[in-house]
Amino acid sequence: MKTKFTALFLAVVSATTPALAHESEGYNLEIEFNSHYIKEQGVTPSGVNWSDTNNTTNWLFTYYFDEITTETGPRAEAAFLNRANSLSLPAGGNESSLGFEYFGKSHDFYVSLKNEENVHGQLHLGWMVDTNWLVAGHGEYSDFNGGTYGIYTKRVFSLDNGGFFNVKLGYDKNKFATTYNLNTEQFYAEMDYYIDQDLSFGVSIVDNQDDHFGDDYSVEYRANWFVTDEMSVGLSYIDGNTNKQAYLFDGTAFSHKVDSVLSAKVKWRF
């Protein structure tokens, strides 16, 4: 399925790219629509196995306080490379997300605040080592898993062939707020190769180390294409069960894992 899916996407790109011309313009508003098809399974506290599939969708509005230009660098990384301060608001769907991102203009300080579904608060603090290089730490509180903290770094490289390469590396530590106080750790690496400003292919690998259920990992394959300067489409497929977790109530454990996620997204810029 993944092979046919990739082949179809490449065929569409090859057939339409020559006919499209880009005119670089700035933007302040970005509207994003996401759709996810999720396959999951688990075990109830009474020991009964279950499996299910479901679809989730969400809309997200992001307003940038300064106009973003896309004349240089990959268009998908324009906000990061422009150090664009922004406010994100949910606009309907099965998921919710509220966030604020701040990049210092006269200095290199970075702050991000987020409030997502089932997460009471996320705080990111970091430093822009260079125009295209961020090092940051974060902490959050969740209804399900108590507290999480971690550190990560993100950098966008320019290549001699006119392409670009994005790398993000990170580590998370999770402390369950439960009877047994079990811990999990995550190591992750994300890489995206931009053939040019518009088209990219990437992979994300997550290694999950769990005190209770053992170690596992997942791999995400993704592609993103700016059809025009104002609109992009993206596809991704997650294969693995790194989202497997134990939710413990009164000393009773049950498991829940996501086997795979097929996602599609569309973004519009104004």
Backbone bond lengths (Angstrom), bond angles and torsions (degrees), N, CA, C in turn:
res aa  C-N    CA-C-N  psi(-1)  N-CA   C-N-CA  omega(-1)  CA-C   N-CA-C  phi
1 M - - - 1.468 - - 1.529 110.60 -
2 K 1.343 116.14 -42.80 1.456 119.69 -178.11 1.520 110.82 -66.49
3 T 1.365 116.94 -37.04 1.455 120.70 -179.84 1.522 111.33 -65.02
4 K 1.344 116.89 -45.50 1.457 121.05 178.54 1.526 110.75 -64.33
5 F 1.305 115.62 -39.64 1.465 121.45 -179.01 1.526 110.24 -62.19
6 T 1.354 117.13 -46.08 1.464 121.83 179.76 1.515 111.39 -65.81
7 A 1.350 116.22 -41.47 1.456 120.23 -179.92 1.524 111.81 -62.36
8 L 1.341 116.79 -41.35 1.460 121.36 178.87 1.518 110.76 -63.82
9 F 1.329 116.74 -43.19 1.460 121.04 -179.14 1.533 110.62 -62.87
10 L 1.344 116.56 -43.41 1.455 120.48 179.98 1.524 111.34 -65.56
11 A 1.350 116.03 -36.19 1.458 119.78 179.34 1.519 111.09 -63.87
12 V 1.338 116.90 -41.79 1.458 121.04 178.91 1.524 110.31 -64.65
13 V 1.344 116.46 -42.70 1.469 120.52 179.37 1.517 110.95 -61.21
14 S 1.342 116.97 -46.83 1.457 121.56 -177.60 1.528 111.95 -63.65
15 A 1.344 115.47 -36.01 1.467 119.25 -175.77 1.513 113.00 -76.26
16 T 1.318 117.56 -28.83 1.466 119.65 -171.49 1.508 114.81 -107.53
17 T 1.310 119.27 -22.26 1.459 121.28 -175.01 1.521 113.76 -56.35
18 P 1.335 120.83 -45.38 1.466 119.70 -178.05 1.521 114.08 -60.51
19 A 1.331 117.49 -24.91 1.459 120.21 -175.19 1.516 113.15 -86.47
20 L 1.336 117.02 -6.75 1.452 119.83 -174.36 1.521 110.38 -104.54
21 A 1.325 115.92 135.88 1.461 120.47 177.07 1.514 108.87 -119.52
22 H 1.334 116.04 144.36 1.457 120.96 -178.30 1.518 110.65 -107.72
23 E 1.303 115.50 139.88 1.444 122.04 172.47 1.520 107.01 -125.56
24 S 1.336 116.12 110.10 1.455 120.52 -173.07 1.523 110.92 -66.32
25 E 1.307 116.18 122.95 1.450 122.76 176.08 1.518 108.40 -136.79
26 G 1.332 116.04 156.23 1.444 120.11 178.80 1.518 111.17 -83.40
27 Y 1.336 115.99 166.99 1.462 120.49 177.87 1.524 109.65 -149.72
28 N 1.339 115.76 157.14 1.457 123.03 177.13 1.523 113.31 -121.99
29 L 1.337 117.00 -21.28 1.457 121.11 -174.69 1.528 109.84 -123.51
30 E 1.332 114.76 137.29 1.462 120.68 176.86 1.525 108.97 -130.81
31 I 1.329 116.40 128.90 1.467 122.59 177.92 1.522 108.00 -113.76
32 E 1.318 115.81 128.69 1.464 120.92 -175.17 1.529 110.74 -125.21
33 F 1.330 115.61 133.84 1.468 121.45 174.49 1.525 108.27 -119.35
34 N 1.345 115.88 130.36 1.453 122.12 179.37 1.519 110.53 -123.07
35 S 1.324 115.94 142.33 1.461 122.24 174.18 1.524 108.49 -133.76
36 H 1.341 116.70 131.91 1.463 121.94 -176.98 1.527 110.28 -127.55
37 Y 1.326 115.53 132.35 1.472 122.08 172.96 1.524 106.79 -108.76
38 I 1.333 117.50 115.20 1.460 122.75 -168.08 1.525 111.01 -117.59
39 K 1.330 115.96 131.77 1.463 122.54 172.70 1.523 107.70 -112.28
40 E 1.332 116.18 126.45 1.456 120.11 -176.18 1.522 111.25 -142.26
41 Q 1.330 115.91 163.56 1.450 122.04 178.87 1.520 109.54 -153.92
42 G 1.339 116.20 171.61 1.457 119.92 179.98 1.508 112.49 179.96
43 V 1.325 114.51 -170.65 1.464 122.53 179.60 1.525 107.73 -131.78
44 T 1.335 117.14 129.71 1.461 121.72 179.47 1.530 109.71 -75.23
45 P 1.345 117.65 165.04 1.464 120.04 177.52 1.531 113.17 -56.49
46 S 1.332 117.50 -25.72 1.471 120.58 179.60 1.527 112.58 -86.99
47 G 1.350 116.84 0.86 1.455 120.06 175.97 1.511 115.63 92.82
48 V 1.331 118.69 12.53 1.459 121.94 -178.48 1.537 109.41 -91.18
49 N 1.348 116.22 128.49 1.457 121.11 177.00 1.529 110.73 -76.38
50 W 1.311 117.73 143.83 1.448 121.83 178.22 1.534 109.81 -142.88
51 S 1.323 116.59 158.23 1.468 122.51 174.69 1.520 108.41 -146.67
52 D 1.325 116.28 155.19 1.460 119.38 -175.76 1.531 109.15 -161.12
53 T 1.317 115.97 158.69 1.466 122.95 171.16 1.518 107.75 -128.89
54 N 1.307 116.83 144.87 1.457 119.72 178.25 1.517 110.06 -153.68
55 N 1.325 115.05 162.39 1.455 122.69 178.80 1.525 109.27 -117.39
56 T 1.309 115.69 137.09 1.455 120.68 174.03 1.521 108.77 -127.76
57 T 1.317 116.14 149.52 1.462 121.61 176.91 1.524 109.30 -137.96
58 N 1.296 116.93 156.11 1.458 119.77 173.62 1.523 110.75 -158.92
59 W 1.322 114.93 151.09 1.458 123.87 174.11 1.520 108.44 -111.92
60 L 1.328 115.98 142.82 1.458 120.36 179.50 1.522 109.28 -138.19
61 F 1.338 116.31 129.05 1.460 122.32 175.91 1.524 108.25 -105.08
62 T 1.333 117.70 130.05 1.465 121.80 176.40 1.522 109.06 -125.00
63 Y 1.324 115.99 122.77 1.465 121.88 178.29 1.526 109.01 -106.39
64 Y 1.329 116.51 128.10 1.459 122.64 178.58 1.527 108.90 -102.68
65 F 1.316 116.04 128.76 1.456 120.91 -173.60 1.523 112.56 -71.95
66 D 1.325 117.11 -23.62 1.465 121.69 175.15 1.521 108.35 -119.00
67 E 1.317 115.96 145.05 1.460 119.99 179.38 1.526 110.30 -63.93
68 I 1.334 115.74 134.41 1.459 122.10 -178.63 1.519 109.13 -99.50
69 T 1.330 116.32 132.08 1.457 121.26 175.48 1.524 109.68 -102.26
70 T 1.328 116.23 150.86 1.460 121.50 -178.25 1.525 111.41 -125.04
71 E 1.322 116.71 29.32 1.455 120.45 -176.52 1.523 112.47 -72.84
72 T 1.328 117.12 -31.26 1.461 120.79 179.51 1.525 109.11 -129.19
73 G 1.328 115.82 152.56 1.453 120.72 178.45 1.508 111.56 81.36
74 P 1.337 117.89 167.03 1.460 121.12 178.34 1.524 111.21 -65.60
75 R 1.318 116.86 137.89 1.471 120.68 -177.07 1.526 111.59 -63.77
76 A 1.322 117.15 -32.29 1.466 120.48 -179.71 1.526 112.04 -66.88
77 E 1.342 117.56 -21.70 1.465 121.97 -179.19 1.520 111.78 -105.21
78 A 1.329 117.79 15.08 1.462 121.27 -173.78 1.528 112.10 -59.96
79 A 1.329 117.73 -43.47 1.468 120.18 -178.51 1.524 111.02 -63.57
80 F 1.320 116.90 -40.88 1.471 121.74 179.36 1.525 110.69 -66.28
81 L 1.334 117.32 -46.82 1.458 121.16 -176.94 1.526 112.19 -70.72
82 N 1.348 117.24 -27.04 1.471 121.60 176.96 1.525 112.63 -86.96
83 R 1.343 116.56 -1.78 1.474 121.11 -174.73 1.526 110.62 49.77
84 A 1.317 115.79 54.47 1.461 121.53 -171.81 1.531 111.11 -86.98
85 N 1.314 116.73 122.44 1.464 122.40 173.86 1.523 108.79 -75.91
86 S 1.354 116.58 138.16 1.461 118.26 -171.71 1.518 112.05 -149.56
87 L 1.339 113.95 160.71 1.457 123.29 173.94 1.522 107.78 -128.42
88 S 1.359 117.02 126.57 1.463 122.23 -178.73 1.522 110.39 -112.33
89 L 1.346 115.68 135.29 1.457 121.86 -178.02 1.522 109.89 -130.56
90 P 1.350 117.62 138.27 1.469 119.87 175.30 1.519 110.17 -71.50
91 A 1.336 115.25 150.84 1.463 119.03 -177.77 1.523 111.67 -136.07
92 G 1.324 116.59 31.73 1.458 119.78 176.98 1.512 113.09 113.14
93 G 1.346 115.56 161.12 1.455 121.35 -179.85 1.510 111.86 115.87
94 N 1.341 116.13 -168.76 1.455 121.71 -177.43 1.517 113.27 -85.81
95 E 1.323 117.24 -12.90 1.447 121.24 -176.61 1.526 109.41 -123.39
96 S 1.317 116.14 157.99 1.458 119.86 178.83 1.518 109.51 -132.20
97 S 1.324 115.54 148.51 1.460 120.61 179.76 1.519 109.03 -155.56
98 L 1.311 116.39 132.78 1.457 122.83 178.65 1.519 107.15 -133.58
99 G 1.321 117.21 129.10 1.455 117.79 -175.93 1.510 113.94 -153.19
100 F 1.333 114.67 158.71 1.458 122.96 175.50 1.524 107.84 -137.15
101 E 1.335 116.92 131.84 1.464 121.52 -178.52 1.521 109.24 -126.89
102 Y 1.337 115.67 131.27 1.465 120.57 -175.97 1.526 110.12 -128.96
103 F 1.330 116.19 124.92 1.459 123.40 171.77 1.519 108.16 -112.84
104 G 1.309 117.11 128.10 1.454 119.30 177.16 1.510 111.70 -67.51
105 K 1.332 117.16 137.48 1.454 121.67 178.90 1.531 111.58 -90.62
106 S 1.339 116.62 -43.73 1.457 120.70 -179.41 1.524 112.22 -91.43
107 H 1.325 116.60 -3.54 1.462 121.79 177.56 1.524 106.67 -144.98
108 D 1.319 117.56 -172.56 1.463 120.77 -172.59 1.528 113.23 -114.23
109 F 1.325 118.06 18.23 1.454 121.84 -177.54 1.531 110.78 -76.24
110 Y 1.332 116.79 144.06 1.465 122.48 -179.22 1.529 110.05 -130.44
111 V 1.351 116.78 135.15 1.464 122.81 177.93 1.522 109.19 -137.88
112 S 1.327 116.27 137.29 1.456 121.13 175.42 1.523 109.00 -138.05
113 L 1.337 116.37 132.71 1.456 122.83 177.09 1.524 108.45 -121.99
114 K 1.329 117.53 131.89 1.456 121.15 -179.45 1.520 110.33 -139.03
115 N 1.325 114.52 147.66 1.462 121.50 173.26 1.518 106.75 -134.94
116 E 1.341 116.80 103.96 1.444 121.91 -177.09 1.520 110.61 -110.76
117 E 1.330 115.65 169.40 1.449 121.57 178.96 1.515 110.51 -55.93
118 N 1.342 116.65 129.15 1.461 124.66 -178.83 1.524 113.49 68.12
119 V 1.310 118.39 7.18 1.455 122.24 176.49 1.523 108.08 -124.64
120 H 1.333 117.48 115.14 1.462 120.26 -175.57 1.520 112.52 -70.58
121 G 1.319 117.39 -28.48 1.451 117.87 179.81 1.510 112.41 -175.65
122 Q 1.322 115.82 140.47 1.452 122.19 174.72 1.526 108.31 -126.95
123 L 1.317 116.44 134.34 1.453 122.12 177.21 1.526 108.86 -125.63
124 H 1.345 115.96 125.22 1.455 122.06 176.55 1.527 108.50 -116.39
125 L 1.320 116.82 130.49 1.458 122.50 175.55 1.522 108.25 -126.66
126 G 1.335 116.83 132.95 1.447 118.05 -176.69 1.511 113.56 -156.07
127 W 1.330 114.55 -173.93 1.451 122.41 -177.21 1.524 108.41 -140.66
128 M 1.325 116.83 131.54 1.454 121.99 175.39 1.522 108.16 -82.60
129 V 1.324 116.66 101.47 1.458 121.49 179.96 1.520 110.67 -64.98
130 D 1.317 115.93 -34.93 1.457 122.84 177.99 1.525 107.47 -147.49
131 T 1.323 117.20 177.68 1.468 120.66 -179.56 1.519 111.67 -56.57
132 N 1.319 116.43 -33.63 1.457 121.34 -175.05 1.523 113.39 -117.65
133 W 1.350 117.45 25.16 1.465 119.88 -173.47 1.532 109.74 -142.17
134 L 1.341 115.79 119.55 1.466 122.76 -179.67 1.525 110.27 -118.40
135 V 1.331 116.13 137.03 1.469 122.81 170.03 1.527 106.59 -123.78
136 A 1.352 117.24 127.28 1.471 119.91 -173.94 1.522 111.46 -148.63
137 G 1.327 114.66 161.37 1.455 122.64 171.98 1.512 108.79 -123.17
138 H 1.339 117.19 159.74 1.465 119.55 -179.38 1.524 110.75 -147.96
139 G 1.317 114.49 159.85 1.455 122.09 174.92 1.513 108.85 -146.41
140 E 1.341 116.59 151.94 1.461 119.73 -179.51 1.523 110.50 -153.66
141 Y 1.328 115.15 162.12 1.460 121.80 174.58 1.521 108.53 -123.76
142 S 1.345 117.36 134.67 1.455 122.28 -177.84 1.513 110.92 -128.32
143 D 1.351 116.17 149.94 1.462 120.96 174.36 1.527 111.23 -59.50
144 F 1.344 116.08 -35.52 1.452 120.77 -173.31 1.522 113.37 -86.00
145 N 1.327 117.42 -46.13 1.458 117.93 -167.26 1.518 115.36 -118.52
146 G 1.337 117.90 21.16 1.446 119.26 173.47 1.510 112.66 73.24
147 G 1.316 117.42 -96.93 1.450 120.45 -176.95 1.513 112.85 -138.78
148 T 1.320 116.12 148.09 1.454 122.59 178.05 1.525 108.83 -136.47
149 Y 1.332 116.97 140.91 1.458 120.67 172.90 1.525 108.15 -141.14
150 G 1.325 115.85 157.73 1.452 118.63 -177.80 1.512 112.08 -171.20
151 I 1.333 115.23 179.83 1.446 122.95 179.22 1.522 108.61 -139.53
152 Y 1.322 116.78 146.83 1.458 119.77 -179.82 1.529 110.18 -152.99
153 T 1.324 115.19 164.62 1.453 121.53 175.51 1.516 109.09 -139.05
154 K 1.324 116.61 144.83 1.468 122.92 -179.28 1.521 108.59 -135.44
155 R 1.354 115.36 134.59 1.458 119.13 178.84 1.528 110.19 -146.27
156 V 1.332 115.74 140.75 1.465 122.07 176.84 1.526 107.99 -110.92
157 F 1.331 116.08 123.41 1.460 121.97 -178.54 1.531 110.27 -104.20
158 S 1.323 116.71 142.64 1.469 122.40 171.02 1.522 108.52 -94.77
159 L 1.329 116.99 133.28 1.454 121.81 -178.41 1.515 111.11 -103.72
160 D 1.324 116.16 156.01 1.462 121.06 -177.04 1.530 112.83 -65.65
161 N 1.337 116.64 -24.84 1.472 119.76 -177.82 1.528 112.93 -84.20
162 G 1.330 117.51 6.86 1.460 121.36 -179.93 1.512 113.61 92.92
163 G 1.320 117.21 -4.30 1.458 121.17 177.66 1.524 111.63 -91.61
164 F 1.334 115.25 -174.01 1.459 120.99 -178.63 1.530 108.87 -142.29
165 F 1.318 114.95 160.05 1.458 120.35 -178.92 1.523 108.55 -138.98
166 N 1.333 116.72 124.18 1.458 122.58 179.16 1.529 109.94 -107.00
167 V 1.322 116.59 132.84 1.465 121.64 178.94 1.528 109.39 -130.59
168 K 1.328 116.25 133.18 1.457 121.80 173.23 1.524 108.78 -133.69
169 L 1.338 116.86 125.97 1.457 123.27 -179.43 1.516 108.62 -124.08
170 G 1.341 117.85 139.84 1.453 119.03 -177.74 1.512 114.72 -157.42
171 Y 1.332 114.33 165.95 1.470 123.06 177.95 1.522 108.33 -139.33
172 D 1.348 117.24 132.65 1.458 123.00 177.25 1.525 110.32 -124.66
173 K 1.317 116.01 142.39 1.468 123.42 174.04 1.511 108.20 -119.44
174 N 1.339 116.85 128.63 1.452 121.51 -176.20 1.523 109.88 -119.59
175 K 1.331 117.14 126.98 1.466 123.10 178.48 1.518 108.62 -111.86
176 F 1.350 117.46 110.90 1.453 120.59 -179.14 1.526 111.03 -70.24
177 A 1.330 116.34 130.83 1.464 121.11 176.50 1.529 108.55 -88.37
178 T 1.317 116.60 70.06 1.458 122.06 -174.01 1.518 110.24 -136.72
179 T 1.331 115.84 -178.10 1.458 121.39 -178.33 1.524 111.97 -57.81
180 Y 1.345 116.62 -42.95 1.458 120.36 -174.86 1.525 113.78 -94.63
181 N 1.319 117.67 -9.62 1.461 122.06 179.42 1.525 112.28 51.35
182 L 1.326 116.38 49.97 1.453 120.94 178.76 1.529 110.71 -73.05
183 N 1.320 115.57 152.72 1.457 120.66 -176.94 1.525 111.24 -117.48
184 T 1.327 115.69 152.39 1.453 121.31 169.14 1.526 108.32 -132.64
185 E 1.319 115.50 154.10 1.452 122.29 175.53 1.521 108.72 -130.67
186 Q 1.319 116.01 147.09 1.454 121.22 177.72 1.520 110.39 -132.57
187 F 1.316 115.32 133.06 1.451 122.72 169.60 1.530 107.09 -115.25
188 Y 1.305 118.59 132.70 1.460 118.99 -177.46 1.523 111.22 -140.98
189 A 1.330 113.94 151.56 1.460 122.01 178.09 1.512 108.36 -138.40
190 E 1.330 116.86 128.18 1.461 122.90 178.04 1.521 109.09 -120.39
191 M 1.323 116.25 134.73 1.465 121.51 -178.99 1.523 109.33 -139.15
192 D 1.333 116.26 132.79 1.464 122.31 176.82 1.523 108.83 -131.33
193 Y 1.320 115.24 128.46 1.465 120.72 175.47 1.528 108.70 -103.49
194 Y 1.328 116.02 119.80 1.462 122.20 178.66 1.526 108.38 -97.17
195 I 1.313 115.93 111.63 1.462 120.53 178.47 1.523 110.07 -61.91
196 D 1.318 115.45 -38.65 1.460 122.53 173.53 1.525 106.49 -150.57
197 Q 1.311 117.82 -158.97 1.464 120.08 -179.36 1.529 112.64 -67.33
198 D 1.320 117.60 -22.12 1.461 120.64 -167.80 1.525 115.82 -104.64
199 L 1.318 118.88 -34.41 1.460 122.38 -169.64 1.523 111.23 -117.11
200 S 1.343 115.96 131.20 1.463 120.02 179.41 1.518 110.94 -140.11
201 F 1.331 114.81 152.53 1.454 123.22 172.90 1.520 107.45 -129.92
202 G 1.329 116.40 137.31 1.452 118.42 -175.66 1.510 114.01 -145.84
203 V 1.327 114.30 171.76 1.455 121.81 178.09 1.527 108.09 -144.60
204 S 1.329 115.50 145.15 1.462 122.29 176.95 1.523 108.36 -130.62
205 I 1.330 116.98 127.99 1.465 122.38 -178.19 1.523 108.48 -119.24
206 V 1.334 116.51 128.06 1.459 122.10 179.63 1.523 109.18 -122.26
207 D 1.323 116.53 124.12 1.466 122.76 176.05 1.526 107.67 -105.08
208 N 1.331 116.52 115.55 1.459 122.04 -175.64 1.531 109.65 -107.99
209 Q 1.347 117.00 124.00 1.461 122.24 179.32 1.518 108.48 -112.66
210 D 1.343 115.85 116.09 1.458 123.48 -170.55 1.522 110.06 -117.93
211 D 1.350 117.25 126.31 1.468 121.61 179.83 1.520 112.35 -62.54
212 H 1.329 117.65 -31.84 1.464 121.00 -172.50 1.519 113.19 -97.32
213 F 1.341 117.70 -45.08 1.458 121.00 -173.18 1.533 113.75 -102.64
214 G 1.321 118.41 -1.87 1.451 120.05 -178.64 1.513 112.40 90.27
215 D 1.330 115.89 -178.72 1.463 121.93 -174.88 1.529 111.41 -90.91
216 D 1.315 116.33 149.45 1.454 122.27 174.72 1.530 108.33 -156.66
217 Y 1.322 116.20 175.29 1.457 119.82 -179.95 1.519 109.56 -151.75
218 S 1.311 115.48 164.59 1.459 121.06 175.97 1.517 109.22 -137.73
219 V 1.326 115.73 157.52 1.461 122.04 178.26 1.526 108.08 -129.81
220 E 1.316 116.23 131.21 1.457 121.73 175.79 1.529 109.11 -111.64
221 Y 1.321 115.89 128.94 1.467 122.33 174.03 1.532 107.30 -107.03
222 R 1.314 117.83 133.69 1.460 119.29 -175.00 1.521 112.07 -146.98
223 A 1.320 114.49 156.53 1.463 122.15 177.48 1.520 108.01 -144.20
224 N 1.324 115.41 147.00 1.463 120.62 179.08 1.524 109.20 -142.45
225 W 1.331 115.92 138.46 1.464 120.53 -175.68 1.518 109.90 -141.19
226 F 1.333 116.66 126.25 1.456 122.08 172.96 1.520 108.36 -86.85
227 V 1.312 115.25 103.70 1.459 121.42 178.99 1.522 109.72 -64.24
228 T 1.319 115.99 -41.63 1.463 123.37 170.16 1.519 106.40 -136.20
229 D 1.337 117.11 178.04 1.465 119.99 175.74 1.526 111.54 -61.00
230 E 1.325 116.18 -28.02 1.461 120.68 -172.91 1.527 113.99 -95.86
231 M 1.331 119.05 -12.30 1.467 119.60 -175.94 1.523 110.92 -140.31
232 S 1.342 115.05 135.88 1.458 120.78 176.03 1.520 109.67 -131.32
233 V 1.325 115.40 154.20 1.459 122.28 175.35 1.525 108.16 -125.61
234 G 1.324 115.92 144.62 1.451 120.47 -179.17 1.515 111.67 -138.49
235 L 1.312 116.38 148.19 1.450 123.29 178.17 1.529 108.75 -134.67
236 S 1.330 116.79 142.93 1.457 119.54 177.07 1.524 110.21 -150.96
237 Y 1.330 114.78 153.62 1.467 121.35 178.13 1.526 108.44 -138.38
238 I 1.330 116.65 123.23 1.461 122.33 177.99 1.519 108.55 -103.26
239 D 1.320 116.22 124.56 1.455 122.53 179.36 1.524 108.37 -119.42
240 G 1.333 117.32 116.32 1.452 120.25 -179.34 1.505 111.73 142.95
241 N 1.316 116.23 -175.87 1.463 119.70 -174.92 1.517 112.39 -134.95
242 T 1.324 116.62 36.83 1.451 118.50 -179.40 1.525 112.91 -68.08
243 N 1.347 118.27 -15.28 1.457 120.92 176.85 1.518 112.81 -80.81
244 K 1.319 116.99 0.92 1.458 120.70 178.22 1.523 109.42 -61.17
245 Q 1.345 115.83 131.17 1.459 120.09 -179.59 1.511 110.03 -145.39
246 A 1.314 115.38 161.68 1.463 121.08 173.66 1.518 108.17 -108.24
247 Y 1.314 116.47 126.59 1.462 121.33 174.19 1.520 106.51 -106.82
248 L 1.313 117.27 116.68 1.462 122.05 -171.83 1.522 110.02 -110.63
249 F 1.315 116.05 125.11 1.452 122.29 178.09 1.525 108.20 -129.45
250 D 1.335 117.23 122.19 1.469 122.27 178.70 1.521 111.87 54.72
251 G 1.314 116.44 37.95 1.461 120.07 176.94 1.511 115.12 82.21
252 T 1.328 118.87 1.05 1.469 122.15 -179.27 1.523 109.42 -103.13
253 A 1.328 116.01 132.09 1.453 120.38 -177.48 1.527 110.68 -108.49
254 F 1.319 115.85 143.47 1.453 119.34 167.96 1.524 108.00 -141.35
255 S 1.316 117.34 158.54 1.458 120.36 -173.37 1.521 110.93 -113.45
256 H 1.320 114.18 156.73 1.462 121.38 178.45 1.518 106.93 -153.38
257 K 1.315 118.24 125.59 1.452 120.03 178.41 1.526 109.91 -138.23
258 V 1.320 114.63 150.97 1.459 122.35 176.49 1.525 107.57 -100.65
259 D 1.339 116.63 116.63 1.461 120.82 -178.83 1.527 112.42 -74.66
260 S 1.334 116.57 -43.52 1.459 119.94 -178.36 1.524 110.09 -158.70
261 V 1.325 115.12 154.01 1.465 121.77 177.68 1.529 108.17 -138.28
262 L 1.323 116.28 122.64 1.466 122.29 174.18 1.524 107.41 -107.14
263 S 1.327 116.92 122.16 1.466 120.97 -173.10 1.520 111.67 -127.49
264 A 1.331 114.23 148.80 1.463 121.55 173.47 1.527 107.94 -135.00
265 K 1.328 116.76 143.98 1.463 119.86 178.53 1.518 110.27 -142.47
266 V 1.322 114.57 152.42 1.451 122.79 175.42 1.518 108.12 -132.87
267 K 1.338 116.49 136.44 1.464 120.93 177.78 1.532 109.60 -125.54
268 W 1.338 114.31 140.89 1.464 121.33 174.43 1.518 109.02 -122.66
269 R 1.317 116.65 138.96 1.458 121.34 179.80 1.525 110.60 -120.06
270 F 1.336 115.48 141.12 1.467 121.34 -177.80 1.516 110.21 -133.09
